Each structure stands twice: as C-alpha cells, then as structure tokens.
Amino acid sequence: MNFIEINNVNKTFFKNTNREHHALKNINLKINRGDFITIVGGNGAGKSTLLNALSGNFLVDSGKIFINNIDVSLMSEHKRAKYISRVFQNPLYGTAPRMTVCENMALAYRRGEKRGLKLGVTEENKKYFTEQLSSLNLGLENRLHTEIGLLSGGQRQAISLLMATIKNPDLLLLDEHTAALDPKTQKIIMDITDKKIKDKNITALMITHNIQDALKYGNRLIVLNQGEIIKDFNKEEKEVLTRNDIYNILDEL
C-alpha cells in the first residue's frame, strides 16, 4: 500500500434537493511518502473539498482514506489532527490571536497529545521555539511573547506554517496559503514552505491559483475538474510543462 491512499471517494452535498452537488466523484489517488503535489483547477473543481475530505472536515459518502496503512475514513477531524496539519488561505485561521506566539507554538507542539488545563511552556520549549522562529529569517525570534494577532498577515502565515510542520505531520495540507498575501510576501512564504517540506521530507498537497507556483514547486501536479482528477503529472512530465500547457488544459474544461 502507498503511504496515503484515497480509494473511490465520493461526496455529495445537499442530497435530494435542487442544490444537490456531487463535489467529489470516484476520487482515486495514491501518494508516496515525500510527495509534494500541487493542485490546480477552476472554481468549484473540488480542490478545497478534497482537502476537507482528507482532514476530516466531513465524512465522505463512500470510499476509503488510508494514511500510513491506517483507515481514517470514519475518524473525526480532531483525531486526524494527530496525522494531518493544515495551513489555510486566511492568515487569521489556524492561530489564536489573543495568545502569544510562544503559546500558539506550544499548542502546535502538543498536537495529538493529551493536554491538561495548564499550557505549561518550559524554558526548553522557549529555546526550541526561538530556534525555529530564527530559521524563518523574519526577525520573529524577537516576538516570542507578542500576541499573534498583532503581527502582519505574512508573519502570521509564516508562523502558521512553522506550527503546521513542527511535529512532522504525516500529511501537510496547504489550502491556497499564499493567496491573501502581496507578491513579495507570497514568494517569502513559498520559499519557506519549500524548504520546510524538503528538509523534513514532508508529504504535502498544495492548492494554488498561481500556475507558476504549481509548476515550480513539488514533484507532481494534479488538475481537478468538477470533482474529478483529470490529469496527474509525474515529476518528469511536470518538468516539461509550461504555463500555456496548463492554461490550455483549463480552457478546454
């Protein structure tokens, strides 16, 4: 079995109403450990729905999802958090704004563990968090005790990425995580993303509307349309693709 397998997954919203929408149609996807897959597709293609199905945001109607040979198909989102981390498009998601950078990182560091009522951040924790923040090269190691809500969107997104990878998740889901940022900050966050994934050999899926990023990063590229995977380019195929190739595929849908 592959590291992650999605077998014949289907999801329909608003069944038996005039709003019925078959959002995922017989999705089959085999993911190897260390794959970094970029995902493109038009609005309503099913990109975020696929990530929601993987994260346990809802249970699929049929099919199975395996992570490292564990069937997580009926597992709640809370329990899947032991295996899966996610960074959202909105920098406001994924962090607690009234808590400090240190406290947010402590929560991420304890993801999947049983926690008591006390947060309990040790000096050893603080040293480790400072080292991790230094690796971002954004000066955030000096903001450890700042409320995270006071930081810029780019700074919050960088910390969200750090929090998502601090425990080496089995699967990292990136849901258009640079879309709300200005072009300069987008590049900074993508460089950090690429380095973290490569350094830790993290398995990742990234939704992006930036075709250049979809081609530049990762070793596979998937095109979704109306809930179906219509293209799955491997590393060799992806390396010879151009932006026009992708635009032409999307225009033909």
C-alpha positions as MATLAB code, in Angstrom:
seq = 'MNFIEINNVNKTFFKNTNREHHALKNINLKINRGDFITIVGGNGAGKSTLLNALSGNFLVDSGKIFINNIDVSLMSEHKRAKYISRVFQNPLYGTAPRMTVCENMALAYRRGEKRGLKLGVTEENKKYFTEQLSSLNLGLENRLHTEIGLLSGGQRQAISLLMATIKNPDLLLLDEHTAALDPKTQKIIMDITDKKIKDKNITALMITHNIQDALKYGNRLIVLNQGEIIKDFNKEEKEVLTRNDIYNILDEL';
ca = [
       0.000    0.000    0.000;
       1.147    3.548   -0.731;
       1.835    5.969    2.111;
      -1.534    7.641    1.515;
      -4.372    6.140   -0.495;
      -7.708    7.639   -1.484;
      -9.918    4.897   -2.894;
     -13.168    5.612   -4.786;
     -14.101    8.594   -2.628;
     -17.419   10.333   -3.288;
     -19.075   13.291   -1.628;
     -22.422   14.901   -2.478;
     -23.739   17.975   -0.693;
     -27.467   18.874   -0.322;
     -28.626   15.429   -1.443;
     -32.124   15.150   -2.876;
     -32.586   18.909   -3.130;
     -32.411   21.343   -6.031;
     -28.965   22.325   -4.702;
     -27.537   18.793   -4.937;
     -23.844   18.944   -5.805;
     -21.635   15.905   -6.467;
     -18.432   17.561   -5.245;
     -16.072   14.552   -5.372;
     -16.574   11.799   -7.953;
     -14.783    8.475   -7.558;
     -11.523   10.071   -6.462;
      -8.596    7.651   -6.592;
      -5.174    8.918   -5.589;
      -2.036    7.145   -4.418;
       0.546    9.312   -2.677;
       4.098    8.257   -1.880;
       5.950    9.368    1.224;
       7.636   12.691    0.488;
       5.407   13.599   -2.471;
       4.752   17.335   -2.801;
       1.669   17.576   -5.022;
       0.368   20.874   -6.372;
      -3.336   21.053   -7.276;
      -4.945   23.370   -9.824;
      -8.456   23.698  -11.210;
     -11.215   26.212  -11.768;
     -13.694   27.451   -9.173;
     -15.875   24.597   -7.982;
     -13.426   21.961   -9.218;
     -13.354   20.283   -5.802;
      -9.896   21.362   -4.643;
     -10.771   22.515   -1.120;
     -13.395   19.774   -0.858;
     -10.656   17.199   -1.425;
      -8.548   18.722    1.351;
     -11.595   18.868    3.638;
     -12.253   15.177    2.969;
      -8.675   14.319    3.878;
      -8.657   16.445    7.033;
     -11.967   15.028    8.281;
     -13.906   18.281    7.988;
     -16.730   15.971    6.895;
     -17.087   12.235    6.350;
     -17.183   11.030    2.755;
     -20.302    9.299    1.413;
     -18.349    6.316    0.122;
     -14.784    5.189   -0.361;
     -11.782    4.856    1.932;
      -8.885    7.071    3.017;
      -5.714    5.474    4.383;
      -2.774    7.281    5.968;
       0.285    5.117    6.581;
      -1.906    1.967    6.446;
      -4.392    3.421    8.954;
      -8.011    3.715    7.793;
      -9.031    7.250    8.794;
     -12.269    7.296    6.752;
     -14.535    7.383    9.828;
     -12.092    9.256   12.065;
     -13.094   12.713   13.341;
     -11.183   15.832   12.336;
      -9.888   16.155   15.891;
      -8.416   12.653   15.835;
      -6.961   13.089   12.340;
      -5.041   16.128   13.622;
      -2.557   13.611   15.002;
      -1.584   12.821   11.404;
      -2.554   15.906    9.412;
      -1.614   19.590    9.592;
      -3.183   22.356    7.557;
      -2.445   25.952    6.619;
      -5.399   27.970    5.339;
      -5.708   30.850    2.884;
      -6.746   33.302    5.585;
      -3.838   34.160    7.945;
      -6.467   34.635   10.696;
      -7.197   30.896   10.685;
      -5.029   28.348   12.435;
      -3.792   30.619   15.226;
      -5.327   32.080   18.395;
      -4.965   35.898   18.035;
      -5.087   36.760   21.756;
      -2.425   34.210   22.641;
       1.283   34.911   22.228;
       3.472   33.438   19.519;
       5.015   31.195   22.172;
       1.632   29.947   23.413;
       0.421   29.249   19.871;
       3.564   27.282   19.123;
       3.181   25.331   22.363;
      -0.316   24.256   21.314;
       1.014   23.078   17.945;
       3.920   21.307   19.644;
       1.455   19.281   21.714;
      -0.853   18.441   18.800;
      -2.221   14.921   19.112;
      -1.204   14.608   22.773;
      -3.495   14.562   25.787;
      -3.459   18.004   27.352;
      -4.445   19.227   30.771;
      -5.852   22.650   31.542;
      -2.405   24.206   32.024;
      -0.424   25.134   28.940;
       2.962   24.850   30.659;
       5.713   26.259   28.424;
       9.153   25.264   29.673;
      12.368   27.197   29.153;
      13.499   24.332   26.936;
      10.350   24.812   24.833;
      11.021   28.534   24.537;
      14.584   27.911   23.389;
      13.392   25.456   20.754;
      10.627   27.792   19.546;
      13.134   30.656   19.293;
      15.435   28.483   17.176;
      12.539   27.521   14.915;
      11.455   31.166   14.505;
      15.057   32.157   13.705;
      15.019   29.679   10.816;
      12.358   31.822    9.102;
      14.780   34.778    8.820;
      11.953   37.228    9.516;
      13.114   38.509   12.922;
      10.223   36.709   14.619;
      12.505   35.153   17.228;
      12.245   38.549   18.953;
       8.420   38.404   19.010;
       8.015   35.224   21.063;
       5.862   36.958   23.705;
       3.862   39.137   21.282;
       0.156   38.439   20.796;
      -0.029   36.787   17.409;
      -2.980   38.956   16.394;
      -0.651   41.978   16.365;
       1.538   40.539   13.605;
       1.173   41.121    9.872;
      -0.605   38.597    7.639;
       2.687   37.369    6.226;
       4.224   36.949    9.671;
       1.180   35.028   10.888;
       1.218   32.806    7.828;
       4.928   32.057    8.334;
       4.224   31.081   11.942;
       1.181   29.021   10.870;
       3.474   27.130    8.506;
       6.017   26.620   11.268;
       3.281   25.376   13.613;
       1.944   23.003   10.953;
       5.347   21.390   10.438;
       6.761   21.487   13.971;
       5.676   17.894   14.687;
       6.498   16.437   11.228;
       2.929   15.589   10.185;
       2.193   12.557    8.031;
       0.391   14.922    5.668;
       0.548   18.695    5.234;
      -2.399   20.396    3.524;
      -1.803   23.869    2.063;
      -5.083   25.490    1.047;
      -4.085   28.491   -1.120;
      -1.948   29.570    1.817;
      -0.294   32.481   -0.051;
      -3.387   33.826   -1.844;
      -4.124   36.598    0.684;
      -0.557   37.944    0.647;
       1.197   40.528   -1.528;
       3.547   39.162   -4.241;
       6.764   39.787   -2.287;
       5.411   38.075    0.839;
       3.990   35.242   -1.281;
       7.494   34.440   -2.521;
       8.925   34.527    1.002;
       6.238   32.140    2.282;
       6.654   29.790   -0.696;
      10.434   29.675   -0.192;
       9.884   28.822    3.482;
       7.264   26.226    2.503;
       9.557   24.536    0.005;
      12.482   24.460    2.448;
      10.425   23.003    5.312;
       8.934   20.295    3.091;
      12.312   19.321    1.643;
      14.262   19.480    4.910;
      11.720   17.327    6.759;
      10.676   15.158    3.782;
       7.039   16.070    4.455;
       4.247   14.689    2.281;
       2.178   17.665    1.114;
      -0.766   18.706   -1.039;
      -0.936   22.364   -2.088;
      -3.860   24.110   -3.768;
      -2.815   27.172   -5.742;
      -4.240   29.510   -8.377;
      -0.691   30.625   -9.180;
       0.190   28.451  -12.190;
       3.864   29.397  -11.966;
       3.999   28.164   -8.345;
       2.141   24.999   -9.346;
       4.855   24.278  -11.911;
       7.847   25.450   -9.878;
       7.195   23.608   -6.633;
       6.606   19.951   -5.901;
       7.180   16.725   -7.820;
       3.608   16.103   -9.039;
       0.777   18.230  -10.400;
      -2.918   17.345  -10.363;
      -5.685   19.030  -12.343;
      -9.188   18.780  -10.877;
     -12.425   19.490  -12.706;
     -15.978   19.108  -11.390;
     -14.883   16.773   -8.618;
     -12.697   14.530  -10.771;
      -8.942   14.181  -11.215;
      -8.466   14.649  -14.946;
      -4.650   14.928  -15.018;
      -1.929   13.611  -12.712;
       1.504   14.642  -13.984;
       4.567   12.919  -12.511;
       7.914   14.663  -11.942;
       9.260   14.072  -15.456;
       6.024   15.152  -17.137;
       5.709   18.189  -14.914;
       9.230   19.425  -15.647;
       8.428   19.937  -19.342;
       5.045   21.603  -18.783;
       4.606   25.315  -19.428;
       2.052   27.787  -18.142;
       0.397   27.730  -21.552;
       0.029   23.952  -21.310;
      -1.900   24.322  -18.049;
      -3.971   27.243  -19.332;
      -4.887   25.213  -22.411;
      -5.966   22.253  -20.263;
      -8.100   24.519  -18.062;
      -9.574   26.349  -21.073;
     -10.690   23.043  -22.600;
     -12.682   22.056  -19.498;
];
